[in-house]
Amino acid sequence: MKSIFYKYFAFALIVGLSLNTNSFAQNVDVENYRMMYNFKTVKNSDNARTLEVSFIARNKEDRKDNVPVFDAEIKFFNTLNDEEVLIGTSKTNNEGIARLILPENHKYLADEDGYINLKALFEGTDAIDEQEETLSVKNLYLELDLQEIDSVKTVFVKAYLKDSEGTILPVEECDIRISVNGMISRMKIEDGTIENGEFEFEMPTNIPGDANGNYTVFAIIQDHDEFATVIQEKNVNWGVFTKLAANDSNTLWSEAAPIWMYIVLTILLVGVWANYAYTIKNLFSISKEGKELKMKTKE
């Protein structure tokens, strides 16, 4: 198994280096690379939790030369004191990413402070050393409610924890971001602070939606020290949709350009060809004068 993994890794390095003409000539050697092994977790809108490892080999001299470590088996554990429970395994894809999704009802081991201790382990091969990273996170619950009250579009967010007996404990203070879906990425609408487990925000009325006026609202707690990343989302019909007017004739963006553009283009083309004709005429004149000078010299 180790030899097979090494072949995969060597192949990935060769492919990666072949794309970089500056580094192709250098010796392909694992020793020239430093392993970048990062572990993070995200709690999704369906309350499932994603465990994700990014495993990248970075050239020690050229930091732009990053090669994904492909087909590496990552083992994920939930630990508590001396107890260690394997919760799943996943292999890195061609981008060097391994993911494991745990359902909402997964039972975690948590310490007395409510922290879930997680570990991501790569056991190593003949070519690559063992890699291990741990993190501790509290299981935060995030609720998103969208209401229109007296024609005011309002976003309500609740954030809380649960103790071992299921008692709800509101989060005292936490930064939160409200975003909406955009064409390429999420568009930030508001940064705020959850206080005593609640946050309220009046949504702008000019946010564009799809043809039916729909868009998605996201409430995001990003990279928090205790909660990591937690995302909640909901669709709502609060968007504005402006129907595109029919294109007028003879405009810059229509098939028929304005008349002045044809005139300017014609003048430019006539000027260019006139310059060519003038140049050719002068070349013939120079050639003719040269022949006449030769004849006079012979005489």
C-alpha positions as CSV (number, residue, x, y, z in Angstrom):
1,M,0.0,0.0,0.0
2,K,2.8,2.4,0.8
3,S,4.6,1.8,-2.5
4,I,1.3,2.4,-4.4
5,F,0.7,5.7,-2.5
6,Y,4.3,6.8,-3.3
7,K,3.7,6.2,-7.0
8,Y,0.6,8.3,-6.9
9,F,2.5,11.1,-5.1
10,A,5.5,11.0,-7.4
11,F,3.1,11.1,-10.4
12,A,1.3,14.2,-8.9
13,L,4.6,15.9,-8.4
14,I,5.7,15.3,-12.0
15,V,2.4,16.5,-13.4
16,G,2.5,19.6,-11.2
17,L,6.1,20.4,-12.1
18,S,5.5,19.9,-15.8
19,L,3.0,22.8,-15.7
20,N,5.7,25.1,-14.4
21,T,8.4,25.6,-17.0
22,N,10.7,27.3,-14.5
23,S,10.8,24.3,-12.2
24,F,10.5,21.4,-14.7
25,A,14.2,21.0,-15.0
26,Q,14.9,20.6,-11.3
27,N,15.1,17.2,-9.6
28,V,11.7,15.9,-8.5
29,D,12.4,15.0,-4.9
30,V,10.0,15.0,-2.0
31,E,12.8,16.5,0.2
32,N,12.4,19.7,-1.8
33,Y,8.8,20.1,-0.5
34,R,7.3,21.0,2.8
35,M,4.0,19.4,3.7
36,M,1.1,21.8,4.4
37,Y,-1.5,19.9,6.4
38,N,-4.5,21.9,7.6
39,F,-7.6,20.7,9.4
40,K,-10.8,22.6,9.8
41,T,-14.5,22.0,10.4
42,V,-17.7,23.7,9.2
43,K,-21.2,23.2,10.6
44,N,-23.6,23.4,7.6
45,S,-27.1,24.8,7.3
46,D,-28.6,21.4,7.8
47,N,-26.7,21.0,11.1
48,A,-24.4,18.4,9.6
49,R,-20.7,18.9,10.3
50,T,-18.0,18.8,7.6
51,L,-14.5,17.8,8.6
52,E,-12.0,18.9,6.0
53,V,-8.2,18.3,5.6
54,S,-6.1,20.2,3.0
55,F,-2.9,18.3,2.2
56,I,-0.5,20.3,-0.1
57,A,3.2,19.9,-0.9
58,R,4.8,23.3,-1.1
59,N,8.2,23.8,-2.7
60,K,10.7,25.1,-0.1
61,E,12.3,27.6,-2.5
62,D,9.3,28.5,-4.8
63,R,6.2,29.0,-2.6
64,K,4.1,29.3,-5.7
65,D,4.8,25.7,-6.6
66,N,2.1,23.9,-4.7
67,V,1.3,20.3,-5.5
68,P,-1.8,18.4,-4.0
69,V,-1.0,15.2,-2.2
70,F,-3.4,12.8,-3.9
71,D,-5.1,9.6,-2.6
72,A,-3.8,10.0,1.0
73,E,-6.0,8.3,3.5
74,I,-7.0,10.6,6.4
75,K,-8.5,9.1,9.6
76,F,-10.7,11.3,11.7
77,F,-11.1,10.7,15.5
78,N,-13.2,12.1,18.3
79,T,-11.1,12.1,21.5
80,L,-11.8,12.5,25.2
81,N,-9.0,12.2,27.7
82,D,-7.5,8.8,26.9
83,E,-10.4,7.6,24.8
84,E,-10.1,7.8,21.0
85,V,-13.0,6.9,18.7
86,L,-12.5,6.6,14.9
87,I,-15.4,8.4,13.3
88,G,-14.5,7.9,9.7
89,T,-11.9,7.9,7.0
90,S,-11.5,9.8,3.7
91,K,-9.0,10.0,0.9
92,T,-7.7,13.2,-0.6
93,N,-8.9,14.1,-4.1
94,N,-6.9,15.6,-6.9
95,E,-6.9,18.9,-5.2
96,G,-5.5,17.5,-2.0
97,I,-8.8,17.8,-0.1
98,A,-10.3,15.1,2.1
99,R,-13.8,15.6,3.6
100,L,-16.0,13.7,6.0
101,I,-19.6,14.8,6.6
102,L,-21.1,13.8,10.0
103,P,-25.0,13.9,10.2
104,E,-26.9,16.2,12.6
105,N,-27.7,13.3,14.9
106,H,-24.1,12.1,15.3
107,K,-23.2,11.6,19.0
108,Y,-19.9,13.3,19.9
109,L,-17.7,12.8,22.9
110,A,-17.4,16.2,24.7
111,D,-15.4,17.3,27.7
112,E,-16.8,19.0,30.8
113,D,-16.5,22.4,29.1
114,G,-18.6,21.3,26.2
115,Y,-15.6,21.0,23.7
116,I,-15.6,18.3,21.0
117,N,-12.0,17.3,20.5
118,L,-11.3,16.2,17.0
119,K,-8.1,14.8,15.3
120,A,-7.2,14.2,11.7
121,L,-4.4,11.7,11.2
122,F,-2.3,10.7,8.2
123,E,-0.2,7.7,9.2
124,G,2.6,8.4,6.8
125,T,4.5,6.4,4.1
126,D,8.1,5.7,3.2
127,A,8.2,9.0,1.4
128,I,6.1,11.3,3.6
129,D,6.2,11.6,7.4
130,E,3.1,11.2,9.6
131,Q,0.8,14.2,9.7
132,E,-1.6,15.0,12.6
133,E,-3.7,18.0,13.5
134,T,-6.3,18.5,16.2
135,L,-9.0,21.1,17.0
136,S,-11.6,21.7,19.6
137,V,-15.0,23.1,18.9
138,K,-18.3,23.7,20.7
139,N,-21.4,22.5,19.0
140,L,-23.1,25.9,18.3
141,Y,-26.7,26.0,17.1
142,L,-27.6,28.8,14.8
143,E,-31.2,29.7,13.8
144,L,-32.2,32.1,11.0
145,D,-35.6,33.6,10.7
146,L,-36.8,36.0,8.0
147,Q,-39.9,38.0,8.7
148,E,-41.6,41.0,7.1
149,I,-43.0,43.1,9.9
150,D,-45.0,46.2,8.9
151,S,-43.4,46.1,5.5
152,V,-39.9,46.0,7.1
153,K,-37.9,43.0,5.9
154,T,-36.1,41.8,9.1
155,V,-33.5,39.2,9.7
156,F,-33.6,37.4,13.1
157,V,-30.7,35.2,14.3
158,K,-30.4,33.1,17.4
159,A,-27.2,31.4,18.6
160,Y,-27.1,29.0,21.5
161,L,-25.4,26.0,23.0
162,K,-26.9,23.0,24.8
163,D,-25.5,21.4,27.9
164,S,-25.5,17.7,28.7
165,E,-29.1,17.9,29.9
166,G,-30.3,19.7,26.8
167,T,-30.7,23.1,28.4
168,I,-30.3,26.0,26.0
169,L,-27.5,28.4,26.8
170,P,-27.6,31.7,24.7
171,V,-24.2,32.8,23.3
172,E,-23.2,36.0,25.1
173,E,-21.3,37.7,22.3
174,C,-20.2,36.6,18.9
175,D,-19.5,38.3,15.5
176,I,-21.8,37.4,12.7
177,R,-22.0,38.3,9.0
178,I,-25.2,38.5,6.9
179,S,-24.7,37.8,3.2
180,V,-26.7,36.9,0.1
181,N,-25.9,34.7,-2.8
182,G,-24.1,36.4,-5.8
183,M,-23.1,35.3,-9.2
184,I,-19.6,34.3,-8.2
185,S,-19.5,34.4,-4.4
186,R,-21.5,35.5,-1.4
187,M,-22.1,39.3,-1.2
188,K,-21.7,40.8,2.3
189,I,-24.7,42.8,3.5
190,E,-24.0,43.4,7.2
191,D,-21.4,42.6,9.9
192,G,-22.8,42.6,13.4
193,T,-22.6,41.1,16.8
194,I,-24.8,38.5,18.5
195,E,-25.6,39.6,22.0
196,N,-27.4,37.5,24.6
197,G,-27.9,34.9,21.9
198,E,-29.8,37.2,19.5
199,F,-29.1,39.5,16.5
200,E,-31.6,41.5,14.5
201,F,-31.1,43.3,11.2
202,E,-33.2,45.3,8.8
203,M,-32.6,44.0,5.3
204,P,-32.2,46.5,2.5
205,T,-35.0,46.7,-0.1
206,N,-32.9,47.0,-3.2
207,I,-31.1,43.6,-3.3
208,P,-31.5,42.0,-6.7
209,G,-33.1,38.6,-6.9
210,D,-33.8,36.1,-9.7
211,A,-36.7,36.4,-12.2
212,N,-39.1,35.6,-9.4
213,G,-37.5,37.9,-6.8
214,N,-35.9,35.1,-4.8
215,Y,-32.4,35.1,-3.2
216,T,-30.7,33.2,-0.4
217,V,-29.8,34.8,2.9
218,F,-26.7,33.5,4.8
219,A,-25.9,34.0,8.5
220,I,-22.3,33.1,9.0
221,I,-20.0,32.8,12.0
222,Q,-16.5,32.6,10.5
223,D,-13.5,31.0,12.0
224,H,-14.5,31.5,15.6
225,D,-12.1,30.4,18.3
226,E,-14.7,28.3,20.0
227,F,-17.3,27.5,17.3
228,A,-15.1,27.4,14.1
229,T,-17.4,28.2,11.1
230,V,-21.1,27.8,11.4
231,I,-23.5,28.6,8.5
232,Q,-27.2,28.9,8.3
233,E,-29.2,29.9,5.2
234,K,-32.8,30.5,4.0
235,N,-34.4,31.4,0.7
236,V,-36.7,34.4,0.6
237,N,-38.8,36.3,-1.9
238,W,-37.6,39.8,-1.1
239,G,-35.5,40.6,-4.2
240,V,-36.1,43.1,-6.9
241,F,-35.9,42.1,-10.5
242,T,-35.5,44.7,-13.2
243,K,-36.6,43.5,-16.6
244,L,-34.1,44.4,-19.2
245,A,-35.4,46.9,-21.7
246,A,-35.4,46.0,-25.4
247,N,-32.3,47.2,-27.1
248,D,-32.7,50.4,-29.1
249,S,-31.5,50.3,-32.7
250,N,-28.1,51.9,-33.6
251,T,-26.6,51.7,-30.1
252,L,-23.1,50.5,-29.0
253,W,-24.5,47.2,-27.7
254,S,-26.8,46.4,-30.6
255,E,-26.1,44.6,-33.8
256,A,-26.5,47.8,-35.8
257,A,-23.9,50.4,-34.7
258,P,-24.5,54.2,-34.7
259,I,-24.1,56.0,-38.0
260,W,-21.2,58.0,-36.7
261,M,-19.2,54.8,-36.0
262,Y,-19.5,53.8,-39.7
263,I,-18.4,57.2,-40.8
264,V,-15.3,57.3,-38.5
265,L,-14.4,53.7,-39.4
266,T,-14.7,54.6,-43.1
267,I,-12.4,57.6,-42.7
268,L,-9.9,55.6,-40.8
269,L,-9.8,52.8,-43.4
270,V,-9.6,55.3,-46.3
271,G,-6.7,57.0,-44.5
272,V,-4.9,53.7,-44.0
273,W,-5.3,52.6,-47.6
274,A,-4.4,56.1,-48.9
275,N,-1.2,55.9,-46.8
276,Y,-0.4,52.5,-48.4
277,A,-1.0,53.9,-51.9
278,Y,1.2,57.0,-51.2
279,T,4.0,54.8,-49.9
280,I,3.9,52.4,-52.9
281,K,3.8,55.4,-55.3
282,N,6.9,56.9,-53.6
283,L,8.7,53.5,-53.8
284,F,8.1,53.4,-57.6
285,S,9.3,57.0,-57.9
286,I,12.5,56.2,-55.9
287,S,13.1,53.1,-58.0
288,K,12.6,55.1,-61.2
289,E,15.0,57.9,-60.1
290,G,17.6,55.2,-59.1
291,K,17.5,53.7,-62.6
292,E,17.9,57.2,-64.2
293,L,20.9,58.0,-62.0
294,K,22.6,54.7,-63.0
295,M,22.1,55.5,-66.7
296,K,23.5,59.0,-66.3
297,T,26.5,57.5,-64.4
298,K,27.3,55.1,-67.3
299,E,27.1,57.9,-69.8
